[in-house]
Amino acid sequence: MINIRDIAAECKLSVATVSKALNGYKDVSEETRTRVLEISRKLGYIPNASARALKTNRTFNIGILFTDDQNNGLTHYHFSHVLNSFKNEIERSGYNITFINRRFGQEKVSLLQNCKFRGIEGVIIVCVDENDPELLELTKSDIPFISVDHVYPGSPTILSDNRNDIKKLIRYIYSLGHRKIAYIHGNPNNVTYERVAGYKEAHEELGMPIREEYMKESYYTNAYTTRRATEQILALSDRPTCILTPDDLSAFGCIEGIKAAGLSVPDDISVAGYDGILFSQIMTPKLTTMKQDTAKIGEHAARLLIYNIENPDKPDISPVVIKSELIKGQSVGPI
């Protein structure tokens, strides 16, 4: 492997001068610096990360803490796009990413210990159990972090406009003549609370009664549990004309349940989703949904986290709310 001594020999310079040129010291002329960088690239020199960390007291490592109750992992369609956008922005800024877990080699460690062992400079927290004691320990440490869709007091977060998104979706459905709108919502968490609040507020503002029998719970991204909830709703003597689902993947289960009952979408009953994933727009009928801006969510999360890492004395803890776009598909029809 090429090292600094090899570059020094090729350039006919001292090892100290080459080291200064590579590390951006000001007492090296621009001509010398350019020459050293050109030869280092030509020879295929790769800086030693450990040595760099010792000299600069920086590792440039960003941790990703990502789990979900359905164990989708990186197959999670929505959050995988958020993390991909986050990764691209992080790498453009010269940082690296690593996933955080509860193991370091063969040893079991806490999340905070894992971050310390790996020299993590900042963490993005996505789709986790917000009440996990180890997670709360991490959020109270001196390691900067940013969360997505959950607010930790006094800490930065990136949020979709969940409450207003649902209200906007319901107003659109209402404009097509629907007055009996059911909601199969996700399992309890911050996102669900906001969306359920939006559902109820929209009903109150539009003068529609809130019917508890129209509200069922399902797991997010779970077509099976959403289908079961759909079957319960369809069994009501006074069934709704439209069903909102936790997300677009869950909407597939809702539509399956409707078809299994001998009904069609949207002629007999309408269906709406949330997320705006690609599959929702190539299915038949195209799904009416709220499209989250995963690119903006990931980019804003990366920029805000990097800012707080590089400005520890004046961190920005203001929440950032990203609005979604209403996609008027064909799965919601007029009454």
VEXRODO-483837 format. One line per 10 residues: number of its first residue (from 0); their letters; for each residue x, y, z of N, C-alpha, C. Coordinates in pm, whole numbers, padded with zeros to 5 digits. Example, Ala and Ser with C-alpha at 12.3 -4.5 7.8 and 13.67 -1.06 7.14 Angstrom:
BEGIN
0> as> 01319 -00569 00780 01230 -00450 00780 01320 -00330 00780  01285 -00225 00708 01367 -00106 00714 01290 00003 00787 .
//
This chain:
BEGIN
0> minirdiaae> 00084 -00120 00000 00000 00000 00000 00088 00125 00000  00053 00221 -00082 00128 00345 -00093 00115 00425 00037  00230 00481 00085 00224 00564 00204 00289 00700 00177  00294 00783 00280 00346 00919 00263 00494 00918 00222  00570 00821 00273 00712 00815 00237 00730 00792 00086  00643 00710 00027 00651 00686 -00117 00626 00814 -00196  00526 00890 -00150 00494 01017 -00217 00610 01114 -00203  00669 01118 -00082 00782 01209 -00056 00900 01176 -00148  00927 01047 -00165 01037 01005 -00251 01011 01045 -00395  00888 01027 -00443 00852 01060 -00580 00860 01211 -00604 .
10> cklsvatvsk> 00817 01289 -00503 00816 01435 -00516 00951 01498 -00484  01042 01418 -00423 01171 01469 -00375 01150 01579 -00272  01058 01550 -00179 01027 01641 -00069 01039 01564 00063  01040 01636 00173 01044 01570 00303 00906 01513 00336  00907 01412 00424 00780 01351 00467 00692 01456 00536  00754 01546 00613 00679 01650 00684 00608 01743 00586  00678 01782 00478 00617 01872 00378 00499 01804 00309  00516 01677 00272 00408 01603 00207 00287 01592 00301  00314 01564 00427 00205 01552 00525 00129 01683 00537  00202 01794 00542 00137 01925 00551 00054 01954 00426 .
20> alngykdvse> 00107 01918 00310 00035 01942 00184 -00095 01863 00180  -00088 01738 00223 -00208 01652 00220 -00313 01694 00322  -00269 01758 00431 -00360 01795 00538 -00400 01942 00536  -00362 02012 00428 -00411 02148 00408 -00345 02256 00491  -00223 02233 00539 -00153 02336 00616 -00122 02457 00528  -00125 02576 00588 -00109 02699 00512 00037 02733 00481  00131 02670 00551 00271 02704 00528 00334 02622 00415  00249 02569 00327 00294 02497 00208 00242 02573 00087  00329 02600 -00010 00286 02677 -00127 00182 02600 -00208  00100 02678 -00282 -00005 02616 -00362 00056 02527 -00470 .
30> etrtrvleis> 00171 02569 -00523 00238 02491 -00627 00281 02354 -00572  00339 02355 -00451 00382 02229 -00389 00262 02141 -00356  00157 02204 -00302 00037 02128 -00266 -00023 02059 -00389  -00033 02134 -00500 -00089 02079 -00623 -00006 01961 -00673  00126 01977 -00667 00216 01870 -00712 00200 01745 -00626  00195 01763 -00495 00181 01650 -00403 00048 01577 -00426  -00060 01655 -00443 -00192 01594 -00464 -00197 01517 -00596  -00136 01573 -00700 -00134 01505 -00830 -00059 01372 -00822  00057 01372 -00757 00137 01250 -00747 00070 01148 -00655  00006 01196 -00548 -00064 01104 -00458 -00178 01033 -00531 .
40> rklgyipnas> -00248 01107 -00618 -00356 01045 -00698 -00297 00946 -00798  -00187 00985 -00860 -00122 00901 -00960 -00075 00768 -00897  -00024 00775 -00776 00025 00655 -00708 -00086 00575 -00641  -00206 00633 -00633 -00317 00562 -00571 -00314 00566 -00419  -00267 00679 -00364 -00257 00692 -00218 -00396 00704 -00156  -00421 00628 -00048 -00545 00634 00029 -00508 00668 00173  -00558 00780 00228 -00525 00818 00366 -00571 00712 00465  -00496 00691 00568 -00534 00599 00674 -00636 00665 00764  -00755 00605 00773 -00864 00666 00848 -00831 00681 00996  -00763 00583 01053 -00730 00590 01196 -00632 00702 01223 .
50> aralktnrtf> -00532 00713 01135 -00433 00820 01152 -00499 00956 01136  -00589 00966 01040 -00661 01092 01018 -00741 01130 01141  -00806 01031 01203 -00887 01057 01321 -00801 01105 01437  -00682 01045 01453 -00592 01085 01561 -00544 01229 01543  -00515 01267 01419 -00463 01401 01392 -00571 01509 01405  -00687 01480 01354 -00792 01582 01347 -00894 01572 01458  -00892 01461 01533 -00994 01433 01634 -01133 01424 01571  -01137 01384 01444 -01261 01367 01370 -01261 01231 01303  -01376 01167 01298 -01388 01039 01225 -01473 01055 01100  -01559 01159 01097 -01652 01183 00986 -01746 01064 00967 .
60> nigilftddq> -01776 00993 01074 -01869 00880 01069 -02006 00922 01120  -02108 00892 01042 -02247 00919 01080 -02318 00786 01101  -02387 00773 01212 -02458 00649 01243 -02604 00654 01200  -02654 00541 01153 -02796 00527 01119 -02858 00427 01215  -02961 00471 01286 -03035 00382 01376 -03172 00362 01315  -03195 00243 01260 -03316 00218 01181 -03369 00079 01208  -03486 00072 01269 -03559 -00055 01285 -03706 -00025 01267  -03785 -00126 01237 -03930 -00105 01232 -03999 -00231 01282  -04121 -00216 01333 -04188 -00327 01400 -04227 -00440 01306  -04220 -00417 01175 -04251 -00521 01078 -04125 -00588 01022 .
70> nnglthyhfs> -04009 -00546 01075 -03880 -00602 01032 -03858 -00592 00881  -03903 -00480 00824 -03882 -00460 00680 -03737 -00427 00648  -03669 -00363 00743 -03531 -00323 00718 -03520 -00233 00596  -03417 -00255 00516 -03396 -00169 00399 -03492 -00199 00284  -03581 -00297 00302 -03685 -00318 00202 -03805 -00226 00228  -03802 -00151 00339 -03909 -00057 00369 -03910 00050 00261  -04014 00051 00178 -04011 00132 00058 -03996 00280 00088  -04071 00330 00185 -04065 00474 00214 -03932 00513 00277  -03895 00447 00386 -03775 00489 00459 -03646 00455 00386  -03649 00353 00301 -03528 00325 00222 -03498 00441 00128 .
80> hvlnsfknei> -03602 00506 00076 -03581 00621 -00011 -03533 00742 00070  -03587 00759 00191 -03540 00867 00277 -03392 00849 00308  -03354 00726 00347 -03215 00698 00383 -03121 00709 00263  -03169 00674 00144 -03085 00687 00024 -03055 00834 -00004  -03155 00918 00010 -03136 01062 -00007 -03041 01116 00100  -03060 01071 00223 -02973 01110 00335 -02828 01069 00305  -02809 00945 00261 -02676 00892 00230 -02607 00976 00123  -02679 01009 00017 -02619 01086 -00093 -02571 01223 -00045  -02652 01287 00037 -02615 01420 00086 -02499 01412 00185  -02500 01310 00270 -02392 01290 00367 -02259 01268 00295 .
90> ersgynitfi> -02260 01182 00193 -02137 01151 00121 -02086 01270 00041  -02178 01351 -00011 -02136 01472 -00083 -02061 01568 00010  -02093 01559 00138 -02032 01648 00237 -01907 01589 00300  -01863 01473 00249 -01739 01415 00296 -01750 01324 00416  -01869 01283 00451 -01890 01194 00565 -01918 01052 00518  -01905 00957 00611 -01937 00817 00585 -02052 00775 00675  -02120 00667 00641 -02231 00620 00723 -02208 00476 00768  -02265 00444 00882 -02262 00307 00933 -02389 00282 01012  -02438 00160 01009 -02560 00127 01083 -02525 00093 01227  -02604 00144 01320 -02582 00123 01462 -02667 00007 01511 .
100> nrrfgqekvs> -02608 -00083 01588 -02684 -00193 01648 -02634 -00216 01791  -02672 -00328 01848 -02636 -00357 01987 -02522 -00458 01998  -02439 -00465 01896 -02324 -00555 01900 -02199 -00482 01854  -02086 -00514 01916 -01957 -00465 01871 -01867 -00588 01866  -01848 -00640 01745 -01784 -00771 01732 -01878 -00876 01788  -01828 -00957 01881 -01911 -01061 01942 -01972 -01016 02074  -01942 -00892 02114 -01994 -00844 02242 -02126 -00771 02224  -02215 -00787 02324 -02337 -00709 02329 -02307 -00577 02398  -02347 -00468 02336 -02323 -00335 02391 -02449 -00251 02376  -02455 -00141 02448 -02568 -00050 02433 -02551 00032 02306 .
110> llqnckfrgi> -02658 00096 02264 -02650 00181 02144 -02548 00292 02163  -02546 00352 02282 -02451 00460 02308 -02308 00407 02307  -02286 00291 02368 -02152 00232 02366 -02106 00203 02223  -02196 00152 02140 -02163 00123 02002 -02117 00251 01931  -02191 00360 01954 -02156 00488 01892 -02019 00535 01939  -01991 00519 02068 -01862 00562 02123 -01748 00478 02066  -01768 00345 02061 -01664 00256 02010 -01631 00288 01864  -01734 00321 01786 -01714 00345 01643 -01677 00490 01611  -01672 00574 01711 -01638 00714 01687 -01744 00787 01609  -01871 00755 01635 -01981 00818 01562 -01994 00964 01602 .
120> egviivcvde> -01997 01053 01502 -02006 01197 01530 -02149 01247 01535  -02241 01174 01475 -02381 01213 01475 -02466 01096 01431  -02595 01100 01467 -02684 00986 01440 -02816 01036 01381  -02867 00962 01282 -03004 00983 01236 -03089 00869 01291  -03201 00903 01353 -03290 00806 01416 -03416 00795 01332  -03442 00674 01281 -03554 00655 01189 -03635 00531 01230  -03766 00548 01246 -03858 00435 01258 -03815 00338 01368  -03811 00386 01492 -03768 00304 01604 -03872 00308 01715  -03852 00226 01818 -03934 00232 01938 -03890 00355 02016  -03972 00460 02014 -03932 00588 02073 -03908 00580 02223 .
130> ndpelleltk> -03961 00475 02289 -03948 00464 02435 -03841 00364 02478  -03762 00314 02385 -03654 00222 02417 -03555 00292 02510  -03530 00235 02632 -03439 00299 02729 -03300 00329 02671  -03248 00237 02589 -03115 00260 02530 -03118 00375 02430  -03229 00386 02358 -03243 00498 02265 -03250 00630 02341  -03328 00631 02449 -03339 00753 02529 -03204 00791 02589  -03125 00691 02628 -02990 00718 02679 -02905 00786 02572  -02917 00738 02448 -02841 00796 02337 -02884 00940 02312  -03015 00966 02316 -03065 01102 02287 -03025 01202 02395  -02990 01152 02514 -02950 01242 02623 -02798 01257 02632 .
140> sdipfisvdh> -02726 01191 02541 -02580 01198 02542 -02533 01323 02468  -02400 01337 02456 -02344 01454 02388 -02328 01431 02237  -02380 01321 02186 -02370 01293 02042 -02487 01361 01970  -02461 01449 01874 -02570 01514 01800 -02653 01409 01725  -02783 01431 01719 -02868 01340 01643 -02982 01417 01581  -03045 01355 01484 -03168 01409 01426 -03265 01295 01409  -03390 01319 01439 -03492 01215 01428 -03586 01247 01313  -03645 01141 01258 -03743 01157 01150 -03879 01112 01202  -03976 01202 01198 -04115 01174 01236 -04138 01151 01385  -04040 01187 01468 -04065 01183 01613 -03991 01299 01678 .
150> vypgsptils> -04060 01367 01770 -04002 01484 01834 -03949 01448 01972  -03819 01468 01992 -03759 01459 02124 -03738 01602 02174  -03785 01633 02294 -03779 01773 02342 -03638 01832 02331  -03633 01953 02274 -03507 02023 02264 -03411 01968 02161  -03460 01886 02067 -03374 01823 01967 -03435 01842 01828  -03350 01843 01724 -03400 01867 01587 -03473 01745 01531  -03570 01770 01446 -03644 01662 01383 -03693 01705 01246  -03712 01607 01158 -03771 01630 01026 -03906 01559 01025  -04010 01632 00992 -04146 01578 00998 -04219 01598 00866  -04297 01497 00826 -04397 01522 00724 -04513 01593 00792 .
160> dnrndikkli> -04591 01664 00715 -04703 01741 00773 -04823 01649 00791  -04806 01547 00877 -04903 01437 00886 -05046 01483 00912  -05064 01571 01009 -05200 01614 01045 -05266 01687 00928  -05198 01784 00873 -05257 01862 00763 -05267 01782 00634  -05177 01686 00614 -05186 01599 00496 -05316 01521 00496  -05351 01462 00612 -05476 01385 00621 -05596 01475 00604  -05589 01595 00659 -05700 01689 00644 -05719 01726 00497  -05608 01747 00427 -05616 01781 00284 -05676 01665 00204  -05635 01543 00238 -05686 01425 00169 -05836 01409 00192  -05881 01430 00315 -06023 01415 00347 -06106 01524 00279 .
170> ryiyslghrk> -06053 01645 00276 -06128 01752 00207 -06148 01719 00059  -06045 01660 -00002 -06058 01621 -00143 -06165 01513 -00159  -06161 01412 -00072 -06260 01304 -00077 -06400 01359 -00053  -06411 01453 00040 -06538 01519 00070 -06591 01593 -00053  -06500 01657 -00127 -06541 01734 -00245 -06602 01646 -00353  -06574 01514 -00347 -06631 01421 -00444 -06764 01362 -00395  -06813 01413 -00283 -06945 01373 -00235 -06946 01274 -00120  -06830 01229 -00076 -06824 01129 00032 -06853 01193 00167  -06937 01128 00246 -06971 01175 00380 -06948 01065 00485  -06917 00946 00440 -06890 00834 00532 -06751 00779 00498 .
180> iayihgnpnn> -06652 00831 00571 -06511 00799 00541 -06450 00723 00659  -06410 00601 00636 -06347 00519 00740 -06196 00541 00739  -06132 00507 00850 -05987 00523 00858 -05924 00401 00928  -05850 00323 00850 -05767 00217 00908 -05630 00281 00931  -05602 00315 01055 -05479 00387 01086 -05371 00292 01136  -05249 00339 01140 -05137 00258 01184 -05135 00236 01334  -05044 00150 01378 -05029 00124 01521 -04978 00250 01592  -05004 00262 01723 -04977 00388 01795 -04831 00433 01790  -04810 00554 01742 -04682 00625 01751 -04710 00771 01718  -04607 00852 01714 -04626 00995 01694 -04695 01025 01561 .
190> vtyervagyk> -04657 00954 01455 -04718 00975 01323 -04867 00943 01327  -04902 00831 01389 -05042 00790 01397 -05124 00893 01474  -05071 00941 01586 -05145 01040 01666 -05177 01163 01583  -05079 01209 01506 -05099 01329 01425 -05202 01304 01315  -05194 01189 01251 -05287 01160 01141 -05430 01139 01192  -05444 01070 01304 -05578 01051 01362 -05635 01186 01404  -05550 01273 01460 -05596 01407 01497 -05644 01482 01373  -05571 01470 01262 -05612 01534 01138 -05743 01479 01086  -05762 01347 01097 -05887 01283 01055 -06005 01339 01133  -05989 01348 01265 -06100 01397 01349 -06125 01546 01327 .
200> eaheelgmpi> -06018 01625 01315 -06035 01768 01293 -06106 01796 01161  -06069 01722 01057 -06132 01741 00927 -06281 01710 00935  -06318 01604 01005 -06460 01570 01021 -06535 01682 01094  -06475 01734 01199 -06540 01842 01274 -06555 01968 01189  -06450 02003 01115 -06455 02123 01032 -06555 02111 00918  -06575 01988 00868 -06666 01966 00756 -06807 01927 00802  -06825 01921 00934 -06958 01891 00988 -06998 01745 00975  -06901 01654 00967 -06932 01512 00959 -06914 01447 01096  -07002 01356 01134 -06985 01288 01264 -06864 01196 01263  -06798 01184 01376 -06685 01090 01391 -06741 00959 01444 .
210> reeymkesyy> -06736 00857 01361 -06794 00728 01398 -06682 00631 01436  -06681 00593 01563 -06575 00508 01615 -06567 00374 01541  -06684 00322 01497 -06683 00193 01427 -06614 00202 01291  -06594 00323 01242 -06524 00344 01115 -06372 00352 01134  -06326 00347 01258 -06182 00360 01286 -06126 00227 01335  -06031 00172 01259 -05969 00044 01294 -05817 00060 01293  -05750 -00028 01366 -05604 -00023 01373 -05540 -00136 01295  -05428 -00107 01232 -05350 -00206 01158 -05203 -00172 01175  -05116 -00265 01141 -04973 -00233 01135 -04946 -00154 01008  -04845 -00067 01015 -04800 -00001 00893 -04736 -00104 00800 .
220> tnayttrrat> -04747 -00080 00671 -04689 -00162 00563 -04727 -00309 00576  -04847 -00335 00627 -04891 -00474 00644 -05026 -00493 00573  -05021 -00550 00454 -05144 -00569 00376 -05238 -00668 00443  -05182 -00767 00515 -05265 -00871 00578 -05352 -00813 00688  -05293 -00739 00783 -05373 -00684 00893 -05470 -00577 00842  -05431 -00507 00735 -05522 -00407 00678 -05640 -00475 00610  -05616 -00588 00547 -05727 -00662 00486 -05826 -00708 00594  -05775 -00756 00706 -05864 -00801 00814 -05947 -00685 00866  -05884 -00568 00882 -05957 -00450 00928 -06062 -00409 00826  -06028 -00422 00697 -06123 -00390 00590 -06245 -00482 00598 .
230> eqilalsdrp> -06222 -00609 00621 -06334 -00705 00632 -06427 -00668 00747  -06372 -00619 00857 -06454 -00577 00971 -06541 -00456 00934  -06480 -00364 00860 -06554 -00244 00818 -06664 -00280 00719  -06635 -00371 00625 -06734 -00409 00525 -06850 -00487 00586  -06828 -00544 00704 -06933 -00620 00771 -07034 -00530 00843  -07005 -00399 00851 -07097 -00307 00918 -07226 -00294 00839  -07335 -00276 00911 -07465 -00262 00844 -07471 -00133 00762  -07403 -00029 00811 -07396 00098 00737 -07250 00123 00704  -07204 00062 00596 -07062 00070 00565 -07027 00205 00502  -06900 00246 00510 -06856 00374 00454 -06848 00367 00302 .
240> tciltpddls> -06832 00484 00241 -06815 00490 00095 -06668 00502 00056  -06583 00529 00156 -06439 00542 00129 -06360 00496 00251  -06247 00432 00226 -06159 00386 00334 -06019 00443 00315  -05969 00511 00418 -05829 00555 00421 -05745 00444 00482  -05625 00423 00431 -05538 00316 00482 -05411 00376 00541  -05335 00300 00622 -05215 00355 00686 -05110 00403 00588  -05099 00334 00474 -04996 00367 00375 -05031 00296 00245  -04953 00320 00141 -04984 00263 00010 -04974 00111 00006  -04874 00054 00073 -04861 -00092 00074 -04981 -00156 00143  -05026 -00096 00251 -05144 -00146 00321 -05269 -00138 00234 .
250> afgciegika> -05272 -00038 00146 -05389 -00019 00059 -05412 -00141 -00030  -05305 -00213 -00065 -05322 -00334 -00147 -05408 -00436 -00073  -05385 -00449 00058 -05465 -00542 00138 -05609 -00499 00147  -05632 -00368 00157 -05768 -00315 00162 -05842 -00345 00031  -05775 -00322 -00080 -05837 -00347 -00211 -05865 -00496 -00230  -05775 -00582 -00183 -05798 -00727 -00192 -05923 -00767 -00114  -05938 -00709 00006 -06055 -00738 00088 -06184 -00694 00022  -06179 -00580 -00043 -06299 -00528 -00112 -06335 -00619 -00230  -06235 -00659 -00306 -06262 -00747 -00420 -06312 -00883 -00375  -06256 -00934 -00264 -06299 -01065 -00213 -06444 -01062 -00169 .
260> aglsvpddis> -06495 -00943 -00134 -06635 -00928 -00092 -06727 -00910 -00213  -06672 -00919 -00334 -06753 -00905 -00455 -06779 -00760 -00492  -06698 -00668 -00439 -06715 -00525 -00467 -06599 -00476 -00551  -06615 -00358 -00608 -06508 -00302 -00693 -06468 -00164 -00643  -06344 -00127 -00679 -06288 00004 -00645 -06272 00083 -00775  -06327 00205 -00786 -06398 00280 -00683 -06551 00275 -00698  -06603 00191 -00787 -06747 00195 -00815 -06832 00169 -00691  -06790 00070 -00610 -06868 00038 -00491 -06812 00106 -00366  -06683 00113 -00358 -06619 00176 -00242 -06483 00230 -00283  -06448 00347 -00233 -06322 00412 -00269 -06214 00381 -00165 .
270> vagydgilfs> -06087 00394 -00208 -05972 00365 -00121 -05866 00472 -00143  -05803 00516 -00033 -05693 00612 -00042 -05576 00564 00044  -05455 00601 00004 -05336 00559 00077 -05258 00677 00131  -05130 00653 00157 -05040 00759 00205 -04898 00714 00177  -04817 00796 00119 -04674 00779 00089 -04643 00816 -00055  -04726 00768 -00151 -04698 00800 -00291 -04586 00717 -00350  -04577 00588 -00312 -04473 00502 -00367 -04502 00472 -00514  -04399 00432 -00588 -04411 00409 -00732 -04522 00309 -00765  -04530 00199 -00691 -04627 00094 -00722 -04771 00146 -00717  -04795 00246 -00632 -04931 00297 -00618 -04978 00367 -00745 .
280> qimtpklttm> -04881 00409 -00829 -04917 00483 -00950 -04909 00400 -01077  -04873 00270 -01064 -04874 00183 -01182 -04976 00070 -01165  -05047 00069 -01050 -05153 -00030 -01029 -05280 00019 -01097  -05378 -00066 -01104 -05508 -00030 -01161 -05616 -00062 -01058  -05695 00039 -01018 -05683 00181 -01054 -05566 00247 -00979  -05514 00355 -01037 -05407 00428 -00969 -05458 00479 -00835  -05372 00468 -00734 -05415 00499 -00598 -05417 00650 -00572  -05524 00696 -00512 -05529 00832 -00459 -05451 00832 -00328  -05354 00923 -00315 -05265 00916 -00199 -05198 01050 -00174  -05130 01061 -00059 -05047 01177 -00030 -04902 01134 -00050 .
290> kqdtakigeh> -04833 01199 -00142 -04695 01162 -00174 -04597 01239 -00086  -04525 01164 -00001 -04423 01227 00083 -04298 01256 -00001  -04233 01367 00029 -04114 01408 -00045 -03991 01346 00022  -03961 01220 -00011 -03851 01148 00055 -03715 01213 00026  -03700 01270 -00092 -03572 01336 -00126 -03547 01454 -00033  -03648 01537 -00014 -03632 01654 00073 -03611 01612 00218  -03685 01510 00262 -03672 01465 00401 -03529 01422 00428  -03473 01338 00340 -03337 01290 00358 -03233 01400 00349  -03248 01489 00251 -03151 01597 00232 -03151 01692 00351  -03270 01733 00397 -03279 01825 00510 -03222 01761 00637 .
300> aarlliynie> -03248 01632 00655 -03196 01562 00772 -03043 01564 00772  -02983 01536 00656 -02837 01533 00644 -02777 01672 00670  -02832 01773 00608 -02777 01908 00622 -02787 01958 00764  -02902 01933 00828 -02920 01980 00965 -02829 01906 01062  -02813 01776 01042 -02725 01698 01130 -02580 01744 01115  -02535 01763 00993 -02397 01808 00970 -02375 01947 01030  -02473 02034 01012 -02462 02169 01070 -02443 02161 01221  -02521 02075 01287 -02512 02066 01433 -02383 02000 01479  -02329 01908 01397 -02199 01848 01430 -02089 01953 01422  -02095 02037 01319 -01989 02134 01295 -02009 02266 01369 .
310> npdkpdispv> -02126 02281 01431 -02153 02403 01509 -02211 02365 01646  -02131 02297 01728 -02183 02248 01856 -02224 02358 01953  -02170 02478 01936 -02202 02586 02029 -02331 02660 01994  -02379 02640 01872 -02505 02706 01831 -02588 02611 01744  -02629 02497 01800 -02706 02399 01722 -02843 02453 01682  -02891 02406 01569 -03026 02440 01520 -03120 02327 01559  -03212 02356 01652 -03305 02252 01698 -03448 02276 01648  -03461 02366 01551 -03595 02394 01498 -03646 02276 01418  -03771 02232 01442 -03827 02123 01361 -03847 02168 01217  -03826 02077 01124 -03846 02106 00982 -03965 02022 00934 .
320> vikselikgq> -04068 02088 00883 -04189 02020 00837 -04190 02019 00684  -04200 01899 00626 -04201 01883 00480 -04342 01847 00435  -04399 01930 00351 -04535 01906 00305 -04538 01797 00198  -04650 01724 00194 -04670 01618 00094 -04759 01670 -00019  -04763 01593 -00125 -04840 01632 -00244 -04959 01539 -00261  -05077 01596 -00283 -05197 01516 -00308 -05192 01459 -00450  -05198 01327 -00460 -05205 01260 -00590 -05348 01214 -00612  -05414 01272 -00711 -05555 01239 -00737 -05562 01121 -00834  -05555 01002 -00779 -05563 00883 -00862 -05705 00847 -00897  -05726 00722 -00937 -05862 00678 -00976 -05927 00588 -00871 .
330> svgpi> -05860 00568 -00756 -05916 00477 -00656 -06022 00544 -00569  -06032 00676 -00579 -06141 00750 -00514 -06227 00810 -00622  -06351 00767 -00626 -06445 00816 -00728 -06553 00901 -00667  -06628 00972 -00750 -06737 01057 -00699 -06857 00973 -00656  -06932 01025 -00561 -07055 00959 -00519 -07163 00989 -00623 .
//
